[in-house]
Amino acid sequence: VVGGAFPTPVADPAMLQAPEGSHGHGNGHGAGHSASHGHILPWRDEDAALGGPRGQAMVDYVAFVCDQDAYACAGQKCSAQSMLVIHESWRPHLEPRMRALAARRKLSDLTAGPTLSVTTAAGLGHVSKLLKLPGARLLWGGKELEGGRHGIPQCYGAMEPTAVEVPLETILASNENFDLATTEIFAPFQVVTYFSDKDIEHVCRMFDRMHDHLTAAVVSSDPAFQQRILARSVNGTTYVGVRARTTGAPQNHWFGPAGDPRAAGIGTPEAIQGNYSCHREIVRDVWPVPDDWTLPAAS
């Protein structure tokens, strides 16, 4: 198992029952769940939001990062991308590239592989539940690796890199839909949803309702859009810029909502101390993608 947001010591057990953000600086965001669960919700808005296309190399780069964030290490990373929220203008550019990148992953070179905590039946069962939601569709994957012709024991998981699209309006239609769509499984799986300009407020509210507010990426080259999303979110580690990602955070970065003592500085007492100055990581990665950028091998 690669990583996980470790439990942080708390000064008072009552803190575990209080709404996130209600300590220190008092930003009442989310429901009262412990930030130690490692529930990462990428918004590309591992939560990522995307602006408009700016060229072949940039779109190829963003697709590559999305693929790596969701499927490297078979999705068994503490900040793996589990939800991808994409502006409609990117649909024809990003979706086919991501489909092609997911298809090149295979068991023989371990760019696809077994999962330790999610069985094949559990992973495919989760996919089946999501596909019953109104408007949901399978984008790619949704099958057992190698058609089941592998040597991975049944106590582990063997699922193809998978993505299910669930419409934003469906996700927000009920608490049951929301809970299902934002359930993270440590497997090569992500939920994809799309938004238009008129939906940005709904997207922000969706982020607000998520429980653990761990790692996020705001993928956009528009400073105004970046600031709007940053102002409406409390994720402890947030990558910003067209190169933003959700994985690869150095060990001193903060998981968990900014302004909440349950945010984990990798399990250190300093996470609680730092809360009262509202420690938050904003990592800007905005340098333009070179025109001659080429696609690396999967890892």
C-alpha positions in Angstrom: 0.0 0.0 0.0 1.5 3.3 -1.1 0.9 6.1 1.5 -2.2 7.2 3.4 -3.2 10.2 5.4 -2.1 9.2 8.9 -4.1 10.0 12.0 -3.1 13.2 13.9 -3.1 13.5 17.7 -6.0 15.7 18.8 -6.2 17.9 21.9 -9.8 17.0 22.7 -11.9 14.0 21.5 -14.7 16.5 20.9 -12.7 17.8 17.9 -13.5 14.6 16.1 -17.2 15.3 16.2 -17.0 19.0 15.1 -17.5 20.2 11.6 -14.3 20.7 9.6 -13.0 24.2 9.7 -14.8 25.0 13.0 -11.5 25.2 15.0 -9.0 28.0 14.9 -10.2 30.2 12.1 -13.8 29.0 12.1 -14.5 28.3 8.4 -17.5 25.9 8.7 -16.9 23.7 5.7 -18.0 20.1 5.3 -19.4 17.5 7.6 -17.7 16.3 10.7 -15.5 13.5 9.4 -11.9 12.8 10.5 -9.3 14.0 8.1 -7.3 10.8 8.6 -9.3 8.7 6.2 -7.3 9.7 3.1 -10.4 10.7 1.2 -8.9 12.6 -1.7 -11.2 14.2 -4.2 -9.4 15.6 -7.2 -11.1 18.6 -8.9 -9.1 19.2 -12.1 -10.6 20.5 -11.0 -7.3 13.8 -6.3 -10.8 17.5 -7.0 -9.5 19.5 -10.7 -11.1 22.4 -12.7 -10.0 23.0 -16.3 -10.1 26.1 -18.5 -10.1 26.3 -22.3 -7.6 24.5 -24.6 -4.3 26.3 -25.2 -2.5 24.0 -27.6 -1.6 20.5 -28.4 1.3 20.1 -26.0 -0.6 21.6 -23.1 -3.6 19.3 -23.6 -1.4 16.3 -24.0 0.4 17.2 -20.8 -2.8 17.7 -18.8 -4.1 14.3 -20.1 -0.9 12.6 -19.0 -1.0 14.1 -15.5 -4.7 13.1 -15.1 -3.7 9.5 -16.1 -0.8 9.4 -13.8 -2.7 10.9 -10.8 -5.6 8.4 -11.2 -3.9 5.2 -12.3 -0.2 5.1 -11.4 0.4 2.5 -8.6 -3.0 1.1 -9.6 -4.6 4.1 -7.8 -3.3 3.1 -4.4 -1.8 6.4 -3.5 -3.0 8.6 -0.6 -3.7 11.5 -3.0 -4.8 9.5 -6.0 -7.2 11.4 -8.3 -10.6 10.0 -7.6 -12.8 12.7 -9.1 -12.2 14.8 -12.2 -14.4 17.8 -12.8 -13.8 19.2 -16.3 -15.1 22.2 -18.2 -17.3 21.2 -21.1 -15.0 23.0 -23.5 -12.3 20.4 -22.7 -14.5 17.3 -23.4 -13.6 16.7 -27.0 -9.9 17.4 -26.3 -9.2 15.6 -23.0 -11.5 12.6 -22.9 -10.1 10.8 -26.0 -6.5 11.4 -24.9 -7.2 10.0 -21.4 -9.0 7.0 -22.9 -5.9 6.2 -25.1 -3.5 6.7 -22.1 -5.6 4.3 -19.9 -5.6 1.7 -22.7 -1.8 1.6 -22.9 -1.5 0.4 -19.2 -1.0 -3.3 -18.9 -0.2 -5.9 -16.3 3.0 -7.2 -18.1 4.9 -4.0 -17.3 3.0 -3.2 -14.1 1.6 0.1 -15.3 -1.7 -1.7 -14.3 -1.6 -4.1 -11.4 -3.2 -5.6 -8.4 -4.9 -3.7 -5.6 -4.4 -4.8 -2.0 -7.5 -3.5 -0.2 -10.1 -3.6 -2.9 -11.1 -6.9 -4.5 -12.1 -7.2 -8.1 -15.7 -7.9 -7.1 -15.8 -4.8 -4.8 -14.3 -2.5 -7.5 -16.6 -3.7 -10.3 -19.6 -3.7 -7.9 -18.9 0.0 -7.2 -18.8 0.7 -10.9 -22.1 -1.1 -11.4 -23.8 1.0 -8.7 -22.6 4.2 -10.3 -23.8 3.2 -13.7 -27.3 2.9 -12.3 -27.4 6.6 -11.6 -29.3 8.8 -14.1 -27.2 9.8 -17.0 -24.1 7.8 -15.9 -22.0 6.1 -18.5 -18.8 4.0 -18.6 -16.0 6.0 -20.3 -13.4 3.2 -20.3 -12.4 0.1 -18.3 -15.0 -1.5 -16.1 -13.6 -5.0 -16.7 -11.2 -7.4 -14.9 -7.6 -7.2 -16.0 -6.6 -9.4 -18.9 -10.1 -10.7 -19.1 -9.5 -12.6 -15.9 -6.5 -14.5 -17.3 -4.0 -13.5 -14.7 -2.4 -15.0 -11.5 -3.7 -12.4 -9.0 -5.4 -14.1 -6.0 -9.1 -13.4 -5.5 -8.4 -11.8 -2.1 -6.8 -8.9 -4.1 -8.2 -6.8 -6.9 -7.5 -6.9 -10.6 -9.4 -4.1 -12.4 -8.6 -2.2 -15.6 -8.1 1.5 -15.3 -11.7 2.7 -15.2 -13.6 5.9 -15.4 -17.4 6.5 -15.0 -19.0 9.8 -16.0 -21.8 11.0 -13.7 -23.6 14.2 -14.6 -23.1 17.1 -12.1 -26.9 17.5 -11.7 -27.1 13.8 -10.8 -24.4 14.0 -8.2 -26.1 16.9 -6.5 -29.7 15.6 -6.8 -29.6 13.7 -3.5 -27.4 12.9 -0.5 -27.4 9.2 -1.7 -26.1 10.1 -5.1 -23.5 12.5 -3.7 -22.2 9.9 -1.2 -21.9 7.3 -3.9 -20.2 9.5 -6.4 -17.7 10.8 -3.9 -16.8 7.5 -2.4 -13.1 6.9 -2.9 -11.8 3.4 -3.5 -8.1 2.7 -3.5 -8.1 1.2 -7.0 -7.5 2.5 -10.6 -10.9 4.2 -10.7 -12.2 7.8 -11.0 -15.5 9.6 -11.4 -15.6 12.2 -14.2 -18.1 15.0 -14.4 -18.4 18.1 -16.5 -19.5 21.7 -15.8 -20.2 24.8 -17.8 -19.7 28.4 -16.8 -23.1 28.6 -15.3 -22.3 25.6 -13.1 -19.3 27.0 -11.2 -21.3 27.9 -8.1 -22.6 24.3 -8.0 -19.1 23.0 -8.4 -17.9 25.1 -5.5 -20.8 23.8 -3.4 -19.9 20.2 -4.3 -16.3 20.8 -3.1 -17.7 22.3 0.1 -19.8 19.2 0.8 -16.9 16.8 0.5 -15.7 15.4 3.7 -12.0 15.4 4.1 -10.7 18.2 1.9 -7.2 16.7 1.4 -5.2 17.1 -1.8 -6.6 19.1 -4.7 -5.5 20.5 -8.1 -6.8 23.5 -9.9 -5.7 23.1 -13.5 -6.1 26.4 -15.3 -4.0 29.2 -16.7 -6.6 31.8 -15.8 -5.6 33.6 -12.6 -9.2 34.8 -11.9 -10.5 31.3 -12.2 -7.7 30.0 -9.9 -8.4 32.6 -7.3 -12.2 31.9 -7.4 -11.7 28.2 -6.7 -9.0 28.7 -4.1 -11.2 31.2 -2.2 -14.0 28.6 -2.1 -11.9 25.6 -1.0 -10.0 24.6 2.1 -7.9 21.7 0.9 -4.7 21.3 2.9 -2.4 20.8 -0.1 -3.6 22.5 -3.4 -1.7 22.5 -6.6 -2.5 25.4 -8.9 -1.6 26.1 -12.5 -1.8 24.3 -15.9 0.8 21.8 -14.6 -1.1 21.1 -11.3 -1.4 17.6 -10.1 -2.7 15.8 -7.1 0.1 13.4 -6.3 3.8 13.8 -5.5 3.4 16.0 -2.5 6.7 16.3 -0.5 6.4 14.7 3.0 6.1 18.0 4.8 3.0 19.0 2.9 -0.4 19.1 4.8 -3.3 16.8 4.2 -6.7 17.7 5.4 -8.6 21.0 5.5 -6.8 24.2 6.1 -7.8 25.6 9.5 -8.6 22.3 11.1 -6.4 20.5 13.7 -7.2 17.1 12.3 -5.3 18.0 9.1 -2.3 15.7 9.1 1.3 17.0 8.7 2.1 13.3 8.2 1.0 12.5 11.7 3.0 15.2 13.6 1.9 17.2 16.6 3.0 20.2 14.5 -0.1 19.8 12.4 -2.2 20.9 15.4 0.2 23.7 16.3 0.3 24.9 12.7 -3.5 25.0 12.5 -3.7 28.0 14.6 -1.8 30.0 12.0 -3.9 28.2 9.4 -1.2 26.3 7.5 -2.2 25.7 3.9 0.0 24.6 1.0 -0.7 26.4 -2.3 1.7 25.0 -4.8 1.8 27.0 -8.1 3.1 25.3 -11.1 2.3 27.7 -13.9 5.3 27.6 -16.3 4.1 27.0 -19.9 4.3 23.5 -21.3 7.0 23.6 -24.1 5.8 23.2 -27.6 8.2 20.2 -28.1 7.0 18.3 -25.0 6.6 14.6 -25.8 4.6 11.9 -24.0 6.7 9.9 -21.5 6.3 6.2 -20.9 3.6 5.2 -18.4 4.8 4.4 -14.9 
